[in-house]
């Protein structure tokens, strides 16, 4: 699919021209591209959020509390 190939940045000038012509007449492909852009932006935002605030890293306070609990059970 040329729209996906374009998204990856691997589209030739001739393919780009064919895609532009196709999109002039194809509502479904224009809608697909819009939806794909929305999904890609949402995934990038999620990735950025998780990268900045990973849910799997404990805060210093949580680590200290766990260590205290472990020590009290020894």
C-alpha positions as semicolon CSV with decimal commas, in nm:
position;residue;x (nm);y (nm);z (nm)
1;X;0,000;0,000;0,000
2;X;0,155;0,328;-0,109
3;X;0,016;0,522;0,187
4;X;0,201;0,296;0,431
5;X;0,514;0,310;0,221
6;X;0,491;0,692;0,226
7;X;0,449;0,683;0,603
8;X;0,779;0,496;0,627
9;X;0,941;0,755;0,400
10;X;1,022;0,497;0,132
11;X;0,822;0,628;-0,161
12;X;0,958;0,731;-0,500
13;X;0,853;1,040;-0,689
14;X;0,644;0,832;-0,930
15;X;0,474;0,650;-0,645
16;X;0,404;0,980;-0,474
17;X;0,235;1,109;-0,790
18;X;0,026;0,791;-0,822
19;X;-0,077;0,819;-0,457
20;X;-0,182;1,183;-0,497
21;X;-0,395;1,094;-0,798
22;X;-0,547;0,795;-0,619
23;X;-0,629;1,000;-0,309
24;X;-0,810;1,253;-0,525
25;X;-1,074;0,989;-0,594
26;X;-1,057;0,747;-0,299
27;X;-1,235;0,858;0,018
28;X;-1,152;0,532;0,196
29;X;-0,776;0,576;0,154
30;X;-0,789;0,940;0,261
31;X;-0,978;0,832;0,574
32;X;-0,728;0,551;0,634
33;X;-0,439;0,797;0,619
34;X;-0,611;1,035;0,863
35;X;-0,682;0,752;1,107
36;X;-0,330;0,618;1,073
37;X;-0,189;0,964;1,151
38;X;-0,408;0,987;1,463
39;X;-0,294;0,644;1,582
40;X;0,072;0,723;1,517
41;X;0,051;1,052;1,708
42;X;-0,124;0,882;2,001
43;X;0,138;0,607;2,013
44;X;0,421;0,862;2,004
45;X;0,261;1,055;2,291
46;X;0,220;0,734;2,491
47;X;0,579;0,633;2,421
48;X;0,707;0,976;2,526
49;X;0,498;0,970;2,844
50;X;0,615;0,621;2,941
51;X;0,975;0,707;2,860
52;X;0,966;1,013;3,085
53;X;0,771;0,842;3,366
54;X;0,818;0,466;3,340
55;X;0,556;0,284;3,548
56;X;0,799;0,006;3,635
57;X;1,042;0,227;3,830
58;X;0,976;0,266;4,199
59;X;1,016;0,600;4,370
60;X;1,280;0,638;4,638
61;X;1,005;0,647;4,901
62;X;0,852;0,322;4,777
63;X;1,193;0,153;4,777
64;X;1,260;0,269;5,131
65;X;0,920;0,147;5,253
66;X;0,978;-0,194;5,093
67;X;1,324;-0,215;5,250
68;X;1,179;-0,132;5,594
69;X;0,912;-0,399;5,554
70;X;1,171;-0,656;5,452
71;X;1,393;-0,565;5,743
72;X;1,108;-0,590;5,992
73;X;1,035;-0,948;5,879
74;X;1,391;-1,073;5,924
